[in-house]
Amino acid sequence: MRFHKLGDIRFISHHDLMKVFERAIRRANIPIAMSKGFNPHPKLSIPIALSVGIAGKDEVLELELPESMPPEILAERLGRQLPKGIHILSGEAMPCSPRSSVCDVLYEVVFKDPGLPTTERISEFLQQSSIIVNRTKDGYSKPFDIRPSIQEITVTPNGLILSIKMESEGMARPEEVIHSLCGNEKKGLFEITRIKVNLSSSA
């Protein structure tokens, strides 16, 4: 399923978003496959989480059903149970195996003040062989090279389009790219929207 997550609901976490879909599936009476074990849970997933505060215009939700259901009927029934701000855009039946994986994503960055980076600055930025940022997890800081996953940066009238691919070590976060490109003085002065998630199985 492709869906968008826009407006104030962009501030809910990935965990809460999954709960929203689980409850909507139950209310829509959609039969869904369950995992095995003592604590079975519905088989649904979002291949790549959306950070809190970032809107998504073309996100992916995968459901495993125990029996076939026309995608358009599934989308209509599920869509009626979703809250404002989340809307099903389309549905497509896919084989269960192999599971799809994220190939790359596109982000739109809109700056709230003038002073976009120039094409010369972007060219210099992309010519670097490595761009190291520090990520903190569980109280520990760890360096991470974001350069290998940055595919392209395109200038638009009021911002940038970032094309970021998935690498075996992970991928750059859009705010890391902007801070590295523009400096930390731009912190909070831009709005990020994920506009496309491309899967490895996408045509």
Stockholm file with secondary structure:
# STOCKHOLM 1.0

chainA/1-203         MRFHKLGDIRFISHHDLMKVFERAIRRANIPIAMSKGFNPHPKLSIPIALSVGIAGKDEVLELELPESMPPEILAERLGRQLPKGIHILSGEAMPCSPRSSVCDVLYEVVFKDPGLPTTERISEFLQQSSIIVNRTKDGYSKPFDIRPSIQEITVTPNGLILSIKMESEGMARPEEVIHSLCGNEKKGLFEITRIKVNLSSSA
#=GR chainA/1-203 SS CEEEECGGGGGSCHHHHHHHHHHHHHHTTCCCCBCCSSSCCBCEECSSCCCTTCEEEEEECEECCSSCCCHHHHHHHHHTTSCTTEEEEECCCCCSSSCCCEEEEEEEEEESSSCCCCHHHHHHHHTCSCCEEEEEETTEEEEEECGGGEEEEEEETTEEEEEEECBTTBCCCHHHHHHHHHCGGGTTSEEEEEEEEEETTCC
#=GC SS_cons         CEEEECGGGGGSCHHHHHHHHHHHHHHTTCCCCBCCSSSCCBCEECSSCCCTTCEEEEEECEECCSSCCCHHHHHHHHHTTSCTTEEEEECCCCCSSSCCCEEEEEEEEEESSSCCCCHHHHHHHHTCSCCEEEEEETTEEEEEECGGGEEEEEEETTEEEEEEECBTTBCCCHHHHHHHHHCGGGTTSEEEEEEEEEETTCC
//
